Amino acid sequence: MRNLTSAIFITLILSACGGGSSPDAPVSILVPLPAPRTSELGVPVIITSTTEFASSNHQCNARTTTQTDLQFHEISQQAGIQYQHSNPAGDGIGDMSGGVGAGDFDGDGWVDLYAVGGEDQANVLLRNKGDGTFEEIASLAGIDLKNKGSGPSFADINGDGLLDIFVGGVTDSKPALFINQGNETFLDVIADSGLSFPDNTFSATWGDYDKDQDLDLVITHWTNTPHDFYAYFWLNNGDMTFTDATVAVGMAAPKGTFPARGDRTFTPSFADINNDGWQDLLFVVDGGFTKVFLNQQDGTLNEVTDRNIITDNAGMGSAIGDYDNDGDLDWFVTAISFKDGVENFGSLTPGNRFYQNQGDGTFLDKTDETGTRHGYWGWAACFSDFNNDTFLDIFHVNGMLANGNTTIDPMFEHDPSRLFMSNGDGSFNEQALSAGIDDTSLGRGIVCFDYDKDGDQDIYVANYNGAPKLFCNQGNGNNFINIRLKEESTNSQALGARIYLKTGDIEQMRELRAGNNYVSQNPVEAHFGLGTADTISELRIVWPDGEESLILDAEINQFLLITRNDRD
């Protein structure tokens, strides 16, 4: 452990949240630490701890449950979610768009949602009221676009502590960059931002790849139009403008890199896959061109894709997490599959891929060992510990329209979502139906998050040409902790930080990322299932600059906001 000082003082602000979204007045308590041990403390932090939960009588609160088996219930109507995505004039490319972003835009501690509506339904901003329901305020906020939007993503791009929103667009719809004004309204500044994109902009991811404390933007395109160059990588100039650095970082797509039909990149994600403290970049690409870029720590990226291992050939969605609790980030990629294969799909039949990280950024294909190959026509995916047993599970959505394309089997218009539950030994069992997720809509984006702060992970599904679905996790008796980080820098959410947590002989790791599931993102927070453990022996934070903080004997069943406190 490096850069550790000899003392640390922690201030806990205990906010007792009653039955709604307005907490009682916080009480500040200065908690002295035991005699400092220089090897176990570090960068000072302030911890804000909420130990109470949302209203105990709303439709999803689960903290008093006696249930042991995982069970979800669909509660979108009860939660006040009334919109329906609508793109009546599907055109193939537009049929793959849509999605939802997640983040606490108003800073009240509750995760809000910004979802694409389509051509006949304006985009919606769903403000979380903290009582199990949402209210739609996009018109009041000035972000009620009505177009073929895609891939909304929250991030604080100017370092003011407020989450801004980027949303892409496909076919004839243009992207937007909304700056949070701090009064529940947003201003579109894309015309003055320097951002410009060829063709369709599907998904986005944010990260501080060069450690200059501001967030850079990577976007993807999926198009049939050939180009010699695609603008992927946008460097943040620190003044709310961006410079196309695709060539400079070594990601330019020279002529011949992609098939003549055009670029087929779907899902980008910043992630430190070789454990060197620098954000690398993973691209899920349709047509067999999924890519792995390692950060060279000098402003450039180097593609190191091993085509003997990275073999998904219809890659779409992406989930990144440490499924085997060995301290590195593994990678699940959704694709297209028939369980038994069909002749007219040929090479498209092999299905999902599960890439196990070897700790140095190289992977092994563990698809069959994990039992996650068959997923129908997969789109967005996430890793999340749905039963709080200390092992990450996988959820992903499916579905595709034929649109006159006779090579698409009708089964894909009604294929079910998939829930792969970890057995704790590196394998998974598919349990969607038994867990109450009976969903055959045209899924596109997802958010896996604790929307009502009752200690378990719920699921929001953004469907194409249909109503979204909010699956409430009924919970069980296992324990948890949920952690957000804050820095007094332009990287205010500490993207790229890692959190290591020990309970008994189990150590879990989460990396904070504004990543991408496919046209969607989870909130920037770390949820840990603790099983039956009743104490956390060690909580270690590695901040984006490599400095560390260590917290001993943290309480369980809390929501923590940990603020770095060593800067003026």
C-alpha positions as CSV (number, residue, x, y, z in Angstrom):
1,M,0.0,0.0,0.0
2,R,1.4,3.3,-1.0
3,N,1.3,7.0,0.0
4,L,-0.3,6.3,3.5
5,T,-0.1,9.0,6.2
6,S,-0.2,8.4,9.9
7,A,-3.6,9.6,10.9
8,I,-7.1,10.1,9.7
9,F,-10.3,11.7,11.1
10,I,-13.7,10.7,9.9
11,T,-16.9,12.8,10.3
12,L,-20.1,10.8,10.1
13,I,-23.3,12.7,9.2
14,L,-26.2,10.4,10.1
15,S,-29.3,11.3,8.1
16,A,-32.4,9.6,9.2
17,C,-34.7,9.3,6.2
18,G,-38.3,8.9,7.2
19,G,-41.2,8.1,4.8
20,G,-40.3,10.4,1.9
21,S,-37.6,12.2,0.1
22,S,-36.8,14.8,2.7
23,P,-34.4,13.6,5.4
24,D,-34.4,14.8,9.0
25,A,-31.7,17.3,10.0
26,P,-28.3,15.7,9.9
27,V,-26.3,15.2,13.1
28,S,-22.6,15.6,12.8
29,I,-20.5,13.3,15.0
30,L,-16.7,13.4,15.2
31,V,-15.6,9.8,15.7
32,P,-12.1,9.4,17.0
33,L,-10.1,6.5,15.5
34,P,-8.2,3.9,17.5
35,A,-4.5,4.6,17.9
36,P,-3.3,5.2,14.4
37,R,-1.4,2.5,12.6
38,T,0.6,3.9,9.7
39,S,0.0,0.9,7.5
40,E,-3.7,1.0,7.9
41,L,-4.8,4.6,7.4
42,G,-4.4,7.1,4.6
43,V,-5.9,10.1,2.8
44,P,-8.4,11.7,5.1
45,V,-12.1,11.4,4.2
46,I,-15.5,12.7,5.4
47,I,-18.1,10.0,5.5
48,T,-21.8,10.8,5.2
49,S,-23.8,7.8,6.3
50,T,-27.5,7.2,5.7
51,T,-28.5,4.1,7.7
52,E,-32.3,4.4,7.4
53,F,-34.1,3.6,4.2
54,A,-37.0,4.8,2.1
55,S,-40.6,4.5,3.2
56,S,-41.3,1.1,4.6
57,N,-44.8,0.9,3.2
58,H,-44.2,1.6,-0.5
59,Q,-44.5,-1.1,-3.2
60,C,-40.8,-2.2,-3.3
61,N,-39.2,-1.7,0.1
62,A,-37.7,-5.0,1.2
63,R,-35.8,-4.4,4.5
64,T,-38.4,-6.2,6.6
65,T,-38.8,-9.1,4.3
66,T,-38.6,-12.7,5.5
67,Q,-38.1,-13.9,1.9
68,T,-35.1,-16.1,1.1
69,D,-35.5,-16.8,-2.6
70,L,-34.7,-14.1,-5.1
71,Q,-38.0,-12.6,-6.5
72,F,-38.8,-9.6,-8.7
73,H,-42.1,-7.8,-9.3
74,E,-42.8,-5.4,-12.2
75,I,-44.0,-2.1,-10.7
76,S,-43.5,0.6,-13.4
77,Q,-47.1,1.8,-13.2
78,Q,-47.1,1.9,-9.4
79,A,-43.8,3.8,-9.5
80,G,-45.5,6.5,-11.7
81,I,-43.6,5.6,-14.9
82,Q,-46.2,6.4,-17.6
83,Y,-44.3,7.0,-20.9
84,Q,-43.8,4.5,-23.8
85,H,-41.0,4.6,-26.3
86,S,-42.3,5.1,-29.8
87,N,-40.5,4.8,-33.1
88,P,-43.3,3.8,-35.5
89,A,-41.3,4.1,-38.7
90,G,-38.5,1.6,-38.0
91,D,-35.6,1.6,-40.4
92,G,-33.3,-1.1,-39.1
93,I,-30.7,1.2,-37.7
94,G,-33.3,3.1,-35.7
95,D,-34.6,-0.2,-34.3
96,M,-31.4,-0.6,-32.4
97,S,-31.5,2.8,-30.6
98,G,-33.1,4.2,-27.5
99,G,-31.9,3.6,-23.9
100,V,-31.6,5.2,-20.5
101,G,-29.1,7.0,-18.3
102,A,-29.0,7.0,-14.5
103,G,-27.6,9.6,-12.1
104,D,-28.6,11.9,-9.2
105,F,-28.9,15.1,-11.2
106,D,-30.4,17.2,-8.4
107,G,-28.1,16.0,-5.7
108,D,-30.7,14.8,-3.2
109,G,-29.2,11.3,-2.8
110,W,-31.7,9.5,-5.0
111,V,-30.9,8.1,-8.5
112,D,-32.9,9.7,-11.3
113,L,-33.3,8.5,-14.9
114,Y,-33.2,10.1,-18.3
115,A,-34.8,7.9,-21.0
116,V,-35.1,8.2,-24.8
117,G,-38.8,8.5,-26.0
118,G,-38.4,8.3,-29.7
119,E,-40.0,10.1,-32.6
120,D,-43.5,10.1,-31.2
121,Q,-42.6,10.4,-27.5
122,A,-40.5,13.1,-26.0
123,N,-37.5,12.1,-23.9
124,V,-38.4,11.9,-20.2
125,L,-36.5,13.0,-17.0
126,L,-37.7,10.8,-14.2
127,R,-36.9,12.5,-10.9
128,N,-36.8,10.0,-8.0
129,K,-39.1,11.3,-5.2
130,G,-37.6,9.0,-2.6
131,D,-40.9,7.3,-1.8
132,G,-40.8,4.6,-4.4
133,T,-42.2,6.8,-7.2
134,F,-40.9,9.0,-10.0
135,E,-42.2,12.3,-11.4
136,E,-41.6,13.3,-15.1
137,I,-40.0,16.8,-15.4
138,A,-38.2,16.8,-18.8
139,S,-40.3,19.7,-20.1
140,L,-39.6,21.8,-17.0
141,A,-35.9,20.9,-17.3
142,G,-35.8,21.8,-21.0
143,I,-34.6,18.4,-22.2
144,D,-37.8,16.9,-23.7
145,L,-36.3,16.1,-27.1
146,K,-38.5,14.2,-29.5
147,N,-36.3,12.4,-32.0
148,K,-34.4,9.1,-32.6
149,G,-32.2,9.6,-29.6
150,S,-29.8,6.9,-28.3
151,G,-27.5,6.2,-25.4
152,P,-28.1,9.0,-22.8
153,S,-25.2,9.3,-20.3
154,F,-24.8,11.3,-17.1
155,A,-21.4,12.8,-16.2
156,D,-20.1,16.0,-14.5
157,I,-18.1,17.4,-17.4
158,N,-17.2,20.8,-16.0
159,G,-16.4,19.7,-12.4
160,D,-19.1,21.8,-10.7
161,G,-20.5,18.8,-8.8
162,L,-23.7,18.7,-11.0
163,L,-24.4,15.9,-13.4
164,D,-24.7,16.9,-17.1
165,I,-26.2,14.7,-19.8
166,F,-25.0,13.6,-23.2
167,V,-27.5,11.9,-25.6
168,G,-26.7,10.6,-29.0
169,G,-28.9,10.3,-32.1
170,V,-29.3,8.0,-35.1
171,T,-30.4,8.4,-38.7
172,D,-31.3,12.1,-39.0
173,S,-31.3,12.9,-35.3
174,K,-28.4,14.9,-33.8
175,P,-26.7,14.5,-30.4
176,A,-27.1,16.9,-27.6
177,L,-24.9,17.9,-24.6
178,F,-27.0,19.3,-21.7
179,I,-25.2,21.3,-19.0
180,N,-26.9,21.2,-15.6
181,Q,-27.7,24.7,-14.5
182,G,-28.2,23.8,-10.8
183,N,-31.9,24.8,-10.8
184,E,-33.3,21.6,-12.3
185,T,-32.9,23.0,-15.8
186,F,-30.3,22.2,-18.5
187,L,-28.8,24.1,-21.4
188,D,-27.8,22.4,-24.7
189,V,-24.2,23.6,-25.5
190,I,-23.3,21.1,-28.2
191,A,-23.1,23.8,-30.8
192,D,-20.2,25.4,-29.0
193,S,-18.6,22.3,-27.6
194,G,-16.5,21.3,-30.7
195,L,-18.3,17.9,-30.8
196,S,-19.3,16.7,-34.3
197,F,-20.1,13.2,-35.4
198,P,-20.5,11.3,-38.6
199,D,-23.6,9.2,-39.0
200,N,-25.2,7.4,-36.1
201,T,-24.1,8.0,-32.5
202,F,-25.3,5.1,-30.4
203,S,-23.5,5.0,-27.1
204,A,-21.1,7.0,-24.9
205,T,-18.7,6.5,-22.0
206,W,-16.8,9.0,-19.9
207,G,-13.4,8.6,-18.2
208,D,-10.2,10.4,-17.1
209,Y,-7.8,8.4,-19.3
210,D,-5.0,10.9,-19.0
211,K,-5.3,11.7,-15.2
212,D,-5.8,15.4,-15.8
213,Q,-8.9,15.3,-13.5
214,D,-11.4,16.1,-16.2
215,L,-13.6,13.6,-18.1
216,D,-13.0,12.7,-21.7
217,L,-15.7,11.3,-24.0
218,V,-15.7,8.2,-26.2
219,I,-18.7,7.6,-28.5
220,T,-19.6,4.9,-30.9
221,H,-21.3,4.6,-34.3
222,W,-23.1,1.8,-36.1
223,T,-23.7,2.5,-39.7
224,N,-23.8,1.0,-43.2
225,T,-22.2,4.1,-44.6
226,P,-18.5,3.6,-45.4
227,H,-16.0,6.2,-44.0
228,D,-12.3,6.3,-43.9
229,F,-12.4,7.9,-40.4
230,Y,-14.7,7.7,-37.4
231,A,-14.5,10.2,-34.5
232,Y,-14.5,8.1,-31.4
233,F,-12.3,9.9,-28.8
234,W,-13.0,13.4,-27.7
235,L,-10.5,15.0,-25.3
236,N,-11.9,17.4,-22.7
237,N,-10.2,20.8,-23.0
238,G,-11.3,21.8,-19.5
239,D,-13.5,24.6,-20.7
240,M,-16.6,22.7,-21.8
241,T,-15.1,22.1,-25.2
242,F,-13.7,19.0,-26.8
243,T,-11.1,18.1,-29.3
244,D,-11.2,15.1,-31.6
245,A,-8.2,13.1,-30.4
246,T,-9.0,9.8,-32.2
247,V,-5.9,9.9,-34.3
248,A,-3.7,11.3,-31.6
249,V,-4.5,8.5,-29.1
250,G,-4.0,5.8,-31.8
251,M,-7.6,4.9,-32.4
252,A,-8.1,6.2,-35.9
253,A,-9.9,3.8,-38.1
254,P,-7.9,3.8,-41.4
255,K,-9.4,2.7,-44.6
256,G,-10.0,-1.1,-44.6
257,T,-10.2,-1.4,-40.8
258,F,-13.9,-2.0,-40.9
259,P,-15.9,-3.8,-43.6
260,A,-17.1,-1.8,-46.6
261,R,-20.6,-1.6,-45.1
262,G,-19.2,0.8,-42.4
263,D,-18.4,1.0,-38.7
264,R,-20.3,-1.4,-36.5
265,T,-19.2,-0.2,-33.0
266,F,-21.9,-0.5,-30.4
267,T,-20.7,-0.2,-26.8
268,P,-17.6,1.6,-25.4
269,S,-16.3,1.3,-21.8
270,F,-13.4,2.8,-19.9
271,A,-12.0,0.2,-17.4
272,D,-8.6,-0.6,-15.9
273,I,-8.3,-4.1,-17.2
274,N,-4.5,-4.6,-16.5
275,N,-4.5,-3.3,-13.0
276,D,-2.0,-0.5,-13.6
277,G,-4.1,2.3,-12.3
278,W,-4.9,3.8,-15.8
279,Q,-8.1,3.6,-17.7
280,D,-8.1,1.3,-20.7
281,L,-10.8,1.1,-23.3
282,L,-13.0,-1.8,-24.4
283,F,-15.1,-1.7,-27.6
284,V,-17.9,-4.1,-28.3
285,V,-18.2,-4.2,-32.1
286,D,-20.7,-6.0,-34.3
287,G,-19.3,-8.2,-37.1
288,G,-16.4,-9.7,-35.2
289,F,-14.4,-6.6,-34.5
290,T,-14.6,-6.2,-30.7
291,K,-11.4,-4.4,-29.5
292,V,-9.2,-4.1,-26.5
293,F,-7.1,-0.9,-26.1
294,L,-4.5,-0.6,-23.3
295,N,-3.6,2.8,-22.0
296,Q,0.1,3.5,-22.6
297,Q,0.2,6.2,-19.9
298,D,1.6,8.7,-22.4
299,G,-1.7,9.9,-23.9
300,T,-2.0,7.0,-26.4
301,L,-3.8,3.7,-26.5
302,N,-2.5,0.5,-28.0
303,E,-4.8,-2.2,-29.5
304,V,-3.9,-5.6,-28.0
305,T,-7.0,-7.6,-29.1
306,D,-6.2,-11.4,-29.1
307,R,-8.4,-12.7,-31.9
308,N,-7.9,-16.2,-30.7
309,I,-9.8,-15.3,-27.5
310,I,-12.0,-12.3,-28.4
311,T,-14.3,-14.1,-30.7
312,D,-17.7,-12.6,-30.3
313,N,-18.9,-12.0,-33.9
314,A,-22.2,-10.2,-33.2
315,G,-21.1,-8.2,-30.1
316,M,-23.6,-5.7,-28.8
317,G,-23.8,-5.2,-25.0
318,S,-21.1,-5.1,-22.3
319,A,-20.9,-5.9,-18.6
320,I,-17.6,-5.4,-16.7
321,G,-17.0,-6.6,-13.1
322,D,-15.0,-8.9,-10.9
323,Y,-17.2,-12.0,-10.9
324,D,-14.7,-14.3,-9.3
325,N,-13.5,-11.9,-6.6
326,D,-9.9,-12.1,-7.6
327,G,-9.2,-8.4,-7.9
328,D,-9.5,-7.8,-11.6
329,L,-12.2,-6.9,-14.1
330,D,-13.8,-9.6,-16.2
331,W,-15.9,-8.9,-19.3
332,F,-19.3,-10.3,-20.5
333,V,-20.4,-9.5,-24.0
334,T,-23.9,-10.1,-25.4
335,A,-24.4,-11.3,-28.9
336,I,-26.8,-13.4,-31.0
337,S,-27.5,-17.1,-30.5
338,F,-29.8,-19.9,-31.2
339,K,-29.6,-22.6,-28.6
340,D,-29.2,-25.3,-31.2
341,G,-27.9,-23.2,-34.1
342,V,-29.7,-22.5,-37.4
343,E,-28.4,-22.8,-40.9
344,N,-29.3,-19.4,-42.1
345,F,-27.4,-17.6,-39.3
346,G,-24.2,-19.4,-39.9
347,S,-21.4,-17.6,-37.9
348,L,-23.9,-15.6,-35.9
349,T,-25.1,-18.5,-33.8
350,P,-22.3,-18.9,-31.2
351,G,-23.9,-16.5,-28.8
352,N,-22.6,-14.5,-25.8
353,R,-19.0,-14.5,-24.6
354,F,-17.6,-14.5,-21.1
355,Y,-13.9,-13.3,-20.9
356,Q,-12.1,-14.0,-17.7
357,N,-9.3,-11.5,-16.9
358,Q,-5.9,-13.0,-16.0
359,G,-4.9,-9.9,-14.1
360,D,-2.7,-8.4,-16.8
361,G,-5.4,-7.4,-19.3
362,T,-5.3,-10.7,-21.1
363,F,-8.4,-12.9,-21.1
364,L,-9.5,-16.5,-21.3
365,D,-12.8,-17.5,-22.8
366,K,-14.9,-19.0,-20.0
367,T,-18.3,-18.9,-21.9
368,D,-19.1,-22.6,-21.6
369,E,-17.6,-23.0,-18.1
370,T,-19.8,-20.2,-16.9
371,G,-22.9,-21.4,-18.7
372,T,-23.8,-18.0,-20.2
373,R,-23.6,-18.6,-23.9
374,H,-27.3,-18.8,-24.8
375,G,-28.9,-15.4,-24.7
376,Y,-31.0,-15.1,-27.8
377,W,-30.6,-11.6,-29.4
378,G,-28.7,-9.9,-26.6
379,W,-28.4,-6.1,-26.0
380,A,-27.6,-4.3,-22.7
381,A,-26.1,-6.3,-19.8
382,C,-25.0,-5.6,-16.3
383,F,-23.1,-7.3,-13.5
384,S,-24.8,-6.9,-10.2
385,D,-25.2,-8.9,-6.9
386,F,-28.9,-9.3,-7.0
387,N,-29.2,-11.6,-4.0
388,N,-26.4,-9.9,-2.0
389,D,-24.4,-13.2,-1.6
390,T,-21.0,-11.5,-2.4
391,F,-20.9,-12.8,-6.0
392,L,-21.9,-10.8,-9.1
393,D,-24.8,-12.0,-11.2
394,I,-25.7,-11.0,-14.8
395,F,-28.8,-9.6,-16.3
396,H,-29.4,-8.9,-20.0
397,V,-32.2,-8.0,-22.3
398,N,-33.0,-9.3,-25.8
399,G,-35.2,-8.8,-28.9
400,M,-35.1,-7.7,-32.6
401,L,-37.6,-6.8,-35.2
402,A,-37.6,-8.6,-38.6
403,N,-38.5,-5.5,-40.7
404,G,-38.7,-7.5,-43.8
405,N,-35.3,-9.1,-43.2
406,T,-36.1,-12.8,-43.8
407,T,-32.9,-14.0,-42.1
408,I,-34.2,-12.9,-38.7
409,D,-36.3,-15.6,-37.0
410,P,-39.6,-14.5,-35.5
411,M,-38.5,-15.9,-32.2
412,F,-36.3,-12.8,-31.7
413,E,-39.4,-10.6,-31.5
414,H,-40.5,-12.3,-28.3
415,D,-37.3,-13.8,-26.8
416,P,-37.0,-13.6,-23.0
417,S,-34.6,-11.5,-20.8
418,R,-31.9,-13.5,-19.2
419,L,-30.9,-13.6,-15.5
420,F,-27.7,-15.6,-14.9
421,M,-27.3,-16.1,-11.1
422,S,-23.8,-16.9,-9.8
423,N,-23.3,-20.2,-8.1
424,G,-20.2,-18.8,-6.3
425,D,-17.9,-21.3,-8.1
426,G,-17.5,-19.6,-11.5
427,S,-20.6,-21.0,-13.0
428,F,-24.1,-19.5,-13.4
429,N,-27.7,-20.7,-13.7
430,E,-30.4,-18.9,-15.8
431,Q,-33.3,-18.0,-13.4
432,A,-35.2,-15.2,-15.0
433,L,-38.6,-16.8,-15.0
434,S,-38.3,-18.4,-11.6
435,A,-37.2,-15.0,-10.2
436,G,-40.3,-13.3,-11.6
437,I,-38.8,-11.7,-14.7
438,D,-41.2,-12.7,-17.5
439,D,-40.1,-10.2,-20.1
440,T,-40.3,-10.7,-23.8
441,S,-40.3,-7.1,-25.0
442,L,-37.8,-5.6,-27.3
443,G,-35.2,-4.7,-24.7
444,R,-32.5,-2.2,-25.4
445,G,-31.0,-0.4,-22.4
446,I,-31.0,-1.3,-18.7
447,V,-30.1,0.2,-15.4
448,C,-29.2,-2.1,-12.4
449,F,-29.5,0.0,-9.3
450,D,-31.1,0.3,-5.9
451,Y,-33.8,2.8,-6.9
452,D,-35.5,2.9,-3.5
453,K,-32.5,2.5,-1.2
454,D,-33.7,-0.6,0.6
455,G,-30.4,-2.5,0.1
456,D,-31.0,-4.6,-3.0
457,Q,-30.5,-4.1,-6.7
458,D,-33.6,-3.4,-8.8
459,I,-33.7,-3.4,-12.7
460,Y,-35.0,-0.8,-15.1
461,V,-35.5,-1.9,-18.7
462,A,-35.8,0.6,-21.6
463,N,-37.8,-1.2,-24.3
464,Y,-37.9,-0.3,-28.0
465,N,-41.4,0.6,-29.2
466,G,-42.9,-0.2,-25.9
467,A,-43.3,0.7,-22.3
468,P,-40.3,0.4,-19.9
469,K,-40.3,-2.0,-17.0
470,L,-39.2,-1.5,-13.5
471,F,-38.5,-4.8,-11.7
472,C,-38.5,-4.4,-8.0
473,N,-36.2,-6.7,-6.1
474,Q,-38.0,-8.1,-3.1
475,G,-34.8,-8.7,-1.2
476,N,-33.7,-11.3,1.3
477,G,-32.0,-11.4,4.6
478,N,-28.4,-10.8,3.3
479,N,-26.5,-7.7,4.2
480,F,-25.1,-5.0,2.0
481,I,-23.2,-1.6,1.7
482,N,-23.6,1.0,-1.0
483,I,-20.8,3.5,-1.6
484,R,-20.4,6.7,-3.6
485,L,-17.2,8.8,-3.7
486,K,-16.7,12.5,-4.1
487,E,-13.6,14.5,-5.0
488,E,-13.0,18.2,-4.9
489,S,-11.7,18.1,-8.5
490,T,-13.2,18.3,-11.9
491,N,-13.6,14.5,-11.7
492,S,-16.1,15.0,-8.9
493,Q,-17.4,11.4,-8.9
494,A,-13.9,10.0,-8.7
495,L,-14.3,8.0,-11.9
496,G,-11.6,5.3,-12.1
497,A,-11.4,4.9,-8.4
498,R,-11.4,1.4,-6.9
499,I,-13.0,0.2,-3.7
500,Y,-11.8,-3.0,-2.0
501,L,-13.9,-4.5,0.7
502,K,-13.1,-7.4,3.1
503,T,-15.5,-9.5,5.0
504,G,-13.9,-12.6,6.6
505,D,-11.8,-14.3,4.0
506,I,-13.7,-12.6,1.0
507,E,-12.4,-9.5,-0.7
508,Q,-14.6,-7.8,-3.3
509,M,-13.6,-5.0,-5.7
510,R,-15.6,-2.4,-7.5
511,E,-14.4,0.2,-10.0
512,L,-16.3,3.4,-10.4
513,R,-17.1,4.0,-14.0
514,A,-19.6,6.0,-16.1
515,G,-19.5,2.9,-18.4
516,N,-22.0,1.6,-20.8
517,N,-24.3,-1.4,-20.8
518,Y,-25.5,-0.7,-24.4
519,V,-27.2,2.7,-24.9
520,S,-27.5,2.9,-21.1
521,Q,-25.5,3.3,-17.9
522,N,-25.7,2.5,-14.2
523,P,-25.2,5.2,-11.6
524,V,-21.7,5.8,-10.5
525,E,-21.8,3.9,-7.2
526,A,-20.6,0.7,-5.7
527,H,-23.0,-1.8,-4.3
528,F,-21.6,-4.8,-2.3
529,G,-23.6,-7.8,-1.2
530,L,-22.2,-9.0,2.1
531,G,-24.0,-12.3,2.6
532,T,-24.5,-13.0,6.3
533,A,-21.3,-11.1,7.3
534,D,-22.1,-8.6,10.1
535,T,-18.9,-6.6,9.9
536,I,-16.6,-5.1,7.3
537,S,-13.1,-5.5,8.5
538,E,-11.5,-3.3,5.9
539,L,-12.7,-0.8,3.3
540,R,-9.9,0.4,1.1
541,I,-10.2,3.2,-1.5
542,V,-7.7,3.7,-4.3
543,W,-8.4,7.2,-5.7
544,P,-7.9,8.0,-9.4
545,D,-4.5,9.5,-8.7
546,G,-3.3,6.3,-6.8
547,E,-3.6,7.8,-3.3
548,E,-5.3,5.5,-0.8
549,S,-7.7,5.7,2.1
550,L,-8.4,2.9,4.6
551,I,-11.5,2.6,6.8
552,L,-11.6,-0.1,9.4
553,D,-14.6,-1.8,10.9
554,A,-17.3,-0.1,8.8
555,E,-20.9,-0.7,9.7
556,I,-23.0,-2.8,7.4
557,N,-26.4,-1.9,5.8
558,Q,-25.5,1.7,5.0
559,F,-25.4,4.1,2.1
560,L,-22.1,5.9,2.3
561,L,-20.9,9.1,0.6
562,I,-17.1,9.3,1.1
563,T,-15.5,12.6,0.3
564,R,-11.8,13.0,-0.1
565,N,-10.6,15.7,2.4
566,D,-6.9,16.3,1.7
567,R,-7.2,19.2,-0.8
568,D,-7.8,22.9,-0.3
